[in-house]
């Protein structure tokens, strides 16, 4: 120790000792810095999470067996504004009058002014000679139409278990055809006659480009004998999915007798076969449970094992060949269900929706029968099905159903449209006219709708 410091300590003196320390930040600055840093870290974490979720979501969903969200399928309605739609509250029973376009212009663009002198009609005849090349060209155009429809057609192979004469069990393949009618974003939905796949298992679907995929039975309509088979889009390569397309649904209200049509599917019993003909009659009807459908016939040869669809020359599906709903007097005539009346049914089938069940088979009433029964509108009950909601409510054969919840019924189609607006287990009030000893008696019953199986 130096002499100076030693002397100072001895004398009781000491120098002031100083220590240099860093300047402390104010409290609010430190809090602001921590807050900003937290936001930066949170943003980085969120960005990383989004990238990881986007990249890993498809393989994880595939591993867990999850698919895309299922979309609801809707078919454009072509319901005419006729008497049936009035009673379901959807139209007018008075068709709109046809009016000529333009002021004072009549048919064919002729002026309808009374002061104008009548014009002379000139008929020009021009004969065109056709040869075999023209005929071949026409059939070539038909083949072009069917080639496009083939993109919607599938071959269905199912396995049937059986027992032979020697009581030996065996497995046999059953081949049928179906048509893609919808794509809901998760599955391709295929329409097929339920008789063709009855008692089959392990459904194998072959598309027009030879692509194979496994199908599963989704739902069956026992009245129309139609079924929907679903094929997962995950089983179809993306490149093939762009080539496979749902069939175009046309309309069958305005069919004209004599119009050329094509039968596709298995109309002669052979898968992927085709027949050509014309419409020979229309206007026939078949009454099924709670509804009525339209039928038309063609001059195409009918086969007991013939199924498929009828298309027009625009490639649109206008009918489905039926072997069970044809007129008893014309069982050997090729008969098809008009597509227009059953579009809403097909729509509910492809969407796998719950459908209501009332449980009657009825017929439309003529003006004479309505006058005789002294009712303004109604349908006549011909049969009440066993264990049905109608039977449980006390409805009997011979009753006339007049209203549902005060909504008038004028036909089986309007009746179906009304009850389809309700859900299974819903209660509806039905007013009926019951003839007892030549006197009509109005009764109101409560019917609890059930789920259609």
RATA-V290672 format. One record per residue. N is the residue number from 1. RES is the residue in one letter. OMEGA is omega in degrees with one decimal (* if undefined). NEAR is the number of other ideal C-beta (glycine too) atoms within 8 Angstrom. Layout:
# RATA-V290672
n=N res=RES omega=OMEGA near=NEAR
n=N res=RES omega=OMEGA near=NEAR
This chain:
# RATA-V290672
n=1 res=X omega=-177.7 near=3
n=2 res=X omega=-179.6 near=5
n=3 res=X omega=-178.1 near=5
n=4 res=X omega=-179.2 near=6
n=5 res=X omega=-179.9 near=8
n=6 res=X omega=179.3 near=9
n=7 res=X omega=179.6 near=8
n=8 res=X omega=179.2 near=10
n=9 res=X omega=179.7 near=9
n=10 res=X omega=179.4 near=6
n=11 res=X omega=178.3 near=6
n=12 res=X omega=179.0 near=4
n=13 res=X omega=174.2 near=6
n=14 res=X omega=176.8 near=5
n=15 res=X omega=176.1 near=5
n=16 res=X omega=179.3 near=4
n=17 res=X omega=-178.9 near=4
n=18 res=X omega=177.9 near=4
n=19 res=X omega=-179.3 near=4
n=20 res=X omega=179.3 near=3
n=21 res=X omega=179.1 near=4
n=22 res=X omega=179.8 near=3
n=23 res=X omega=-179.0 near=4
n=24 res=X omega=177.5 near=4
n=25 res=X omega=177.9 near=6
n=26 res=X omega=-174.1 near=6
n=27 res=X omega=-176.0 near=6
n=28 res=X omega=177.5 near=6
n=29 res=X omega=178.9 near=8
n=30 res=X omega=178.0 near=9
n=31 res=X omega=179.1 near=8
n=32 res=X omega=178.7 near=8
n=33 res=X omega=178.7 near=8
n=34 res=X omega=-179.3 near=8
n=35 res=X omega=-179.8 near=8
n=36 res=X omega=179.8 near=8
n=37 res=X omega=177.2 near=8
n=38 res=X omega=179.1 near=8
n=39 res=X omega=-179.8 near=8
n=40 res=X omega=179.7 near=8
n=41 res=X omega=179.4 near=8
n=42 res=X omega=179.8 near=8
n=43 res=X omega=178.9 near=8
n=44 res=X omega=178.9 near=8
n=45 res=X omega=179.0 near=8
n=46 res=X omega=179.8 near=8
n=47 res=X omega=178.2 near=8
n=48 res=X omega=-179.7 near=8
n=49 res=X omega=179.6 near=8
n=50 res=X omega=-179.3 near=8
n=51 res=X omega=-179.6 near=8
n=52 res=X omega=-179.6 near=8
n=53 res=X omega=-179.3 near=8
n=54 res=X omega=-176.7 near=7
n=55 res=X omega=-171.9 near=6
n=56 res=X omega=-175.9 near=8
n=57 res=X omega=-179.6 near=8
n=58 res=X omega=-179.9 near=6
n=59 res=X omega=178.4 near=7
n=60 res=X omega=177.9 near=8
n=61 res=X omega=178.5 near=9
n=62 res=X omega=-179.9 near=9
n=63 res=X omega=179.7 near=6
n=64 res=X omega=178.4 near=6
n=65 res=X omega=179.6 near=5
n=66 res=X omega=-179.8 near=5
n=67 res=X omega=178.9 near=9
n=68 res=X omega=178.4 near=6
n=69 res=X omega=-178.9 near=5
n=70 res=X omega=178.8 near=9
n=71 res=X omega=176.3 near=7
n=72 res=X omega=-179.0 near=6
n=73 res=X omega=176.6 near=11
n=74 res=X omega=176.0 near=5
n=75 res=X omega=177.0 near=9
n=76 res=X omega=-178.8 near=5
n=77 res=X omega=174.4 near=6
n=78 res=X omega=-179.0 near=8
n=79 res=X omega=179.7 near=8
n=80 res=X omega=177.2 near=7
n=81 res=X omega=-177.9 near=9
n=82 res=X omega=-176.1 near=9
n=83 res=X omega=-177.1 near=8
n=84 res=X omega=-174.7 near=11
n=85 res=X omega=177.4 near=13
n=86 res=X omega=-174.3 near=13
n=87 res=X omega=174.6 near=15
n=88 res=X omega=176.1 near=12
n=89 res=X omega=-174.7 near=5
n=90 res=X omega=-177.3 near=7
n=91 res=X omega=-179.4 near=10
n=92 res=X omega=-178.1 near=6
n=93 res=X omega=178.7 near=7
n=94 res=X omega=-178.8 near=4
n=95 res=X omega=179.9 near=6
n=96 res=X omega=-176.9 near=5
n=97 res=X omega=177.3 near=4
n=98 res=X omega=-177.2 near=3
n=99 res=X omega=176.3 near=4
n=100 res=X omega=179.1 near=7
n=101 res=X omega=178.3 near=4
n=102 res=X omega=-179.5 near=5
n=103 res=X omega=175.8 near=3
n=104 res=X omega=179.1 near=7
n=105 res=X omega=-177.4 near=10
n=106 res=X omega=-178.6 near=9
n=107 res=X omega=179.1 near=5
n=108 res=X omega=176.9 near=4
n=109 res=X omega=-178.8 near=5
n=110 res=X omega=177.8 near=8
n=111 res=X omega=-177.7 near=7
n=112 res=X omega=179.0 near=8
n=113 res=X omega=-177.4 near=6
n=114 res=X omega=-176.3 near=4
n=115 res=X omega=-177.8 near=3
n=116 res=X omega=179.9 near=6
n=117 res=X omega=179.4 near=3
n=118 res=X omega=-180.0 near=4
n=119 res=X omega=-178.6 near=5
n=120 res=X omega=178.6 near=4
n=121 res=X omega=-179.4 near=4
n=122 res=X omega=179.1 near=4
n=123 res=X omega=180.0 near=4
n=124 res=X omega=178.7 near=4
n=125 res=X omega=179.7 near=4
n=126 res=X omega=-178.0 near=4
n=127 res=X omega=178.7 near=4
n=128 res=X omega=180.0 near=4
n=129 res=X omega=178.8 near=4
n=130 res=X omega=178.3 near=5
n=131 res=X omega=-176.0 near=6
n=132 res=X omega=178.7 near=5
n=133 res=X omega=177.3 near=6
n=134 res=X omega=178.0 near=8
n=135 res=X omega=178.9 near=9
n=136 res=X omega=178.0 near=8
n=137 res=X omega=178.6 near=8
n=138 res=X omega=178.9 near=8
n=139 res=X omega=175.4 near=8
n=140 res=X omega=177.2 near=8
n=141 res=X omega=176.8 near=8
n=142 res=X omega=178.2 near=11
n=143 res=X omega=178.1 near=8
n=144 res=X omega=178.2 near=8
n=145 res=X omega=-177.6 near=13
n=146 res=X omega=177.7 near=12
n=147 res=X omega=177.7 near=8
n=148 res=X omega=179.7 near=8
n=149 res=X omega=179.2 near=12
n=150 res=X omega=178.9 near=9
n=151 res=X omega=177.4 near=10
n=152 res=X omega=-175.4 near=12
n=153 res=X omega=177.8 near=15
n=154 res=X omega=172.4 near=12
n=155 res=X omega=-176.4 near=11
n=156 res=X omega=178.1 near=18
n=157 res=X omega=179.5 near=10
n=158 res=X omega=179.8 near=13
n=159 res=X omega=177.5 near=11
n=160 res=X omega=174.6 near=11
n=161 res=X omega=-179.7 near=8
n=162 res=X omega=178.6 near=8
n=163 res=X omega=-178.1 near=6
n=164 res=X omega=-177.3 near=7
n=165 res=X omega=-178.8 near=3
n=166 res=X omega=176.8 near=4
n=167 res=X omega=176.0 near=5
n=168 res=X omega=179.3 near=6
n=169 res=X omega=179.3 near=6
n=170 res=X omega=174.7 near=8
n=171 res=X omega=179.4 near=8
n=172 res=X omega=178.0 near=7
n=173 res=X omega=175.0 near=8
n=174 res=X omega=-175.7 near=11
n=175 res=X omega=178.9 near=7
n=176 res=X omega=-178.9 near=14
n=177 res=X omega=176.6 near=15
n=178 res=X omega=-177.0 near=14
n=179 res=X omega=177.5 near=14
n=180 res=X omega=-179.1 near=16
n=181 res=X omega=-178.2 near=12
n=182 res=X omega=173.6 near=9
n=183 res=X omega=-175.9 near=10
n=184 res=X omega=179.8 near=12
n=185 res=X omega=178.0 near=8
n=186 res=X omega=-178.9 near=10
n=187 res=X omega=162.5 near=10
n=188 res=X omega=-177.5 near=12
n=189 res=X omega=-172.4 near=15
n=190 res=X omega=177.5 near=16
n=191 res=X omega=-179.0 near=13
n=192 res=X omega=174.2 near=15
n=193 res=X omega=-174.0 near=14
n=194 res=X omega=177.8 near=12
n=195 res=X omega=-177.3 near=9
n=196 res=X omega=-177.8 near=12
n=197 res=X omega=-179.4 near=15
n=198 res=X omega=177.7 near=6
n=199 res=X omega=177.8 near=4
n=200 res=X omega=176.5 near=10
n=201 res=X omega=179.1 near=7
n=202 res=X omega=-177.4 near=7
n=203 res=X omega=178.3 near=14
n=204 res=X omega=-176.5 near=11
n=205 res=X omega=176.3 near=15
n=206 res=X omega=-179.7 near=10
n=207 res=X omega=-173.0 near=12
n=208 res=X omega=179.9 near=8
n=209 res=X omega=176.9 near=7
n=210 res=X omega=175.7 near=6
n=211 res=X omega=180.0 near=10
n=212 res=X omega=177.2 near=7
n=213 res=X omega=-179.6 near=11
n=214 res=X omega=178.4 near=10
n=215 res=X omega=177.3 near=12
n=216 res=X omega=179.8 near=8
n=217 res=X omega=-177.9 near=10
n=218 res=X omega=-176.6 near=10
n=219 res=X omega=179.9 near=8
n=220 res=X omega=171.0 near=8
n=221 res=X omega=-174.3 near=11
n=222 res=X omega=178.4 near=7
n=223 res=X omega=-178.5 near=7
n=224 res=X omega=-176.7 near=12
n=225 res=X omega=177.6 near=12
n=226 res=X omega=179.0 near=14
n=227 res=X omega=175.9 near=13
n=228 res=X omega=175.5 near=15
n=229 res=X omega=-179.5 near=16
n=230 res=X omega=174.4 near=11
n=231 res=X omega=-177.8 near=14
n=232 res=X omega=177.9 near=11
n=233 res=X omega=177.4 near=13
n=234 res=X omega=-180.0 near=6
n=235 res=X omega=-177.6 near=7
n=236 res=X omega=178.3 near=14
n=237 res=X omega=-175.9 near=6
n=238 res=X omega=-179.4 near=6
n=239 res=X omega=178.2 near=6
n=240 res=X omega=-178.7 near=11
n=241 res=X omega=178.5 near=9
n=242 res=X omega=-179.5 near=6
n=243 res=X omega=179.8 near=8
n=244 res=X omega=-174.9 near=14
n=245 res=X omega=174.8 near=7
n=246 res=X omega=178.8 near=9
n=247 res=X omega=176.4 near=12
n=248 res=X omega=178.4 near=9
n=249 res=X omega=178.0 near=12
n=250 res=X omega=176.4 near=11
n=251 res=X omega=-174.5 near=9
n=252 res=X omega=179.3 near=13
n=253 res=X omega=-172.4 near=9
n=254 res=X omega=179.1 near=5
n=255 res=X omega=179.8 near=11
n=256 res=X omega=178.0 near=6
n=257 res=X omega=-178.1 near=9
n=258 res=X omega=-179.7 near=5
n=259 res=X omega=177.7 near=9
n=260 res=X omega=178.3 near=7
n=261 res=X omega=179.4 near=16
n=262 res=X omega=174.9 near=14
n=263 res=X omega=-178.9 near=17
n=264 res=X omega=-176.8 near=13
n=265 res=X omega=173.7 near=15
n=266 res=X omega=-176.0 near=14
n=267 res=X omega=178.4 near=16
n=268 res=X omega=177.5 near=9
n=269 res=X omega=-179.8 near=9
n=270 res=X omega=-179.9 near=6
n=271 res=X omega=178.5 near=9
n=272 res=X omega=176.2 near=9
n=273 res=X omega=-176.7 near=12
n=274 res=X omega=175.6 near=9
n=275 res=X omega=-178.4 near=10
n=276 res=X omega=179.8 near=9
n=277 res=X omega=-180.0 near=10
n=278 res=X omega=174.4 near=10
n=279 res=X omega=-177.1 near=13
n=280 res=X omega=177.3 near=8
n=281 res=X omega=176.4 near=8
n=282 res=X omega=177.4 near=10
n=283 res=X omega=176.5 near=6
n=284 res=X omega=-177.3 near=11
n=285 res=X omega=174.9 near=8
n=286 res=X omega=-179.7 near=11
n=287 res=X omega=178.1 near=10
n=288 res=X omega=-177.5 near=11
n=289 res=X omega=174.8 near=10
n=290 res=X omega=-174.4 near=11
n=291 res=X omega=176.8 near=12
n=292 res=X omega=179.3 near=13
n=293 res=X omega=179.2 near=13
n=294 res=X omega=177.7 near=14
n=295 res=X omega=168.9 near=15
n=296 res=X omega=-176.3 near=15
n=297 res=X omega=176.1 near=14
n=298 res=X omega=176.7 near=13
n=299 res=X omega=174.7 near=7
n=300 res=X omega=-178.7 near=11
n=301 res=X omega=-179.0 near=6
n=302 res=X omega=177.3 near=9
n=303 res=X omega=-179.4 near=8
n=304 res=X omega=179.5 near=6
n=305 res=X omega=-179.9 near=6
n=306 res=X omega=178.6 near=13
n=307 res=X omega=177.9 near=13
n=308 res=X omega=-177.7 near=13
n=309 res=X omega=173.6 near=13
n=310 res=X omega=178.0 near=14
n=311 res=X omega=174.0 near=15
n=312 res=X omega=-176.0 near=11
n=313 res=X omega=170.2 near=9
n=314 res=X omega=179.7 near=7
n=315 res=X omega=-178.7 near=10
n=316 res=X omega=177.7 near=9
n=317 res=X omega=-179.9 near=13
n=318 res=X omega=-179.3 near=14
n=319 res=X omega=177.3 near=13
n=320 res=X omega=-178.4 near=14
n=321 res=X omega=179.9 near=16
n=322 res=X omega=175.9 near=13
n=323 res=X omega=-173.3 near=10
n=324 res=X omega=-174.7 near=6
n=325 res=X omega=-179.6 near=11
n=326 res=X omega=178.3 near=12
n=327 res=X omega=-178.9 near=10
n=328 res=X omega=-179.7 near=5
n=329 res=X omega=-178.7 near=4
n=330 res=X omega=-175.7 near=9
n=331 res=X omega=-179.4 near=7
n=332 res=X omega=-179.9 near=4
n=333 res=X omega=178.2 near=10
n=334 res=X omega=-173.6 near=14
n=335 res=X omega=-179.3 near=14
n=336 res=X omega=174.5 near=15
n=337 res=X omega=176.8 near=14
n=338 res=X omega=-172.3 near=16
n=339 res=X omega=-171.4 near=14
n=340 res=X omega=-176.8 near=11
n=341 res=X omega=-175.0 near=11
n=342 res=X omega=178.3 near=12
n=343 res=X omega=-178.7 near=12
n=344 res=X omega=177.6 near=9
n=345 res=X omega=177.6 near=11
n=346 res=X omega=179.0 near=13
n=347 res=X omega=179.4 near=11
n=348 res=X omega=178.9 near=9
n=349 res=X omega=-178.4 near=13
n=350 res=X omega=176.8 near=12
n=351 res=X omega=178.3 near=9
n=352 res=X omega=-178.6 near=7
n=353 res=X omega=173.3 near=5
n=354 res=X omega=179.4 near=7
n=355 res=X omega=-175.0 near=8
n=356 res=X omega=-178.3 near=14
n=357 res=X omega=177.3 near=14
n=358 res=X omega=171.1 near=12
n=359 res=X omega=175.6 near=12
n=360 res=X omega=165.8 near=15
n=361 res=X omega=-175.9 near=9
n=362 res=X omega=178.6 near=12
n=363 res=X omega=174.6 near=8
n=364 res=X omega=-178.4 near=9
n=365 res=X omega=176.9 near=10
n=366 res=X omega=178.2 near=6
n=367 res=X omega=179.3 near=5
n=368 res=X omega=-179.2 near=6
n=369 res=X omega=176.1 near=9
n=370 res=X omega=178.0 near=12
n=371 res=X omega=-179.5 near=7
n=372 res=X omega=-179.8 near=6
n=373 res=X omega=-179.9 near=12
n=374 res=X omega=175.0 near=5
n=375 res=X omega=-178.9 near=10
n=376 res=X omega=-179.4 near=6
n=377 res=X omega=178.3 near=9
n=378 res=X omega=175.0 near=14
n=379 res=X omega=-177.9 near=14
n=380 res=X omega=-179.1 near=11
n=381 res=X omega=178.6 near=16
n=382 res=X omega=-177.5 near=9
n=383 res=X omega=173.7 near=7
n=384 res=X omega=-174.7 near=11
n=385 res=X omega=-178.0 near=11
n=386 res=X omega=176.5 near=4
n=387 res=X omega=179.6 near=5
n=388 res=X omega=175.2 near=13
n=389 res=X omega=179.6 near=12
n=390 res=X omega=179.5 near=13
n=391 res=X omega=179.8 near=12
n=392 res=X omega=179.5 near=9
n=393 res=X omega=177.4 near=11
n=394 res=X omega=178.0 near=6
n=395 res=X omega=-174.7 near=14
n=396 res=X omega=173.5 near=8
n=397 res=X omega=-177.0 near=7
n=398 res=X omega=176.7 near=7
n=399 res=X omega=174.3 near=11
n=400 res=X omega=177.2 near=13
n=401 res=X omega=-174.0 near=16
n=402 res=X omega=-178.1 near=13
n=403 res=X omega=170.4 near=10
n=404 res=X omega=-175.9 near=12
n=405 res=X omega=176.9 near=7
n=406 res=X omega=175.3 near=5
n=407 res=X omega=-176.8 near=10
n=408 res=X omega=176.6 near=8
n=409 res=X omega=179.5 near=15
n=410 res=X omega=-179.2 near=12
n=411 res=X omega=177.2 near=12
n=412 res=X omega=178.2 near=13
n=413 res=X omega=178.4 near=11
n=414 res=X omega=176.8 near=14
n=415 res=X omega=179.5 near=15
n=416 res=X omega=179.4 near=11
n=417 res=X omega=-179.0 near=13
n=418 res=X omega=-175.2 near=13
n=419 res=X omega=178.7 near=13
n=420 res=X omega=177.5 near=9
n=421 res=X omega=179.9 near=5
n=422 res=X omega=179.4 near=8
n=423 res=X omega=173.7 near=7
n=424 res=X omega=-177.9 near=10
n=425 res=X omega=176.5 near=7
n=426 res=X omega=177.5 near=9
n=427 res=X omega=178.9 near=7
n=428 res=X omega=178.0 near=11
n=429 res=X omega=-178.1 near=10
n=430 res=X omega=176.2 near=13
n=431 res=X omega=-178.1 near=10
n=432 res=X omega=172.6 near=13
n=433 res=X omega=-178.4 near=14
n=434 res=X omega=179.4 near=12
n=435 res=X omega=178.8 near=9
n=436 res=X omega=-179.8 near=5
n=437 res=X omega=175.4 near=3
n=438 res=X omega=177.7 near=3
n=439 res=X omega=179.5 near=6
n=440 res=X omega=-179.0 near=9
n=441 res=X omega=-179.8 near=8
n=442 res=X omega=-177.8 near=9
n=443 res=X omega=174.2 near=8
n=444 res=X omega=-179.8 near=8
n=445 res=X omega=176.9 near=10
n=446 res=X omega=-178.9 near=9
n=447 res=X omega=175.8 near=13
n=448 res=X omega=-176.5 near=10
n=449 res=X omega=179.8 near=15
n=450 res=X omega=177.2 near=11
n=451 res=X omega=179.6 near=9
n=452 res=X omega=-178.8 near=8
n=453 res=X omega=* near=4
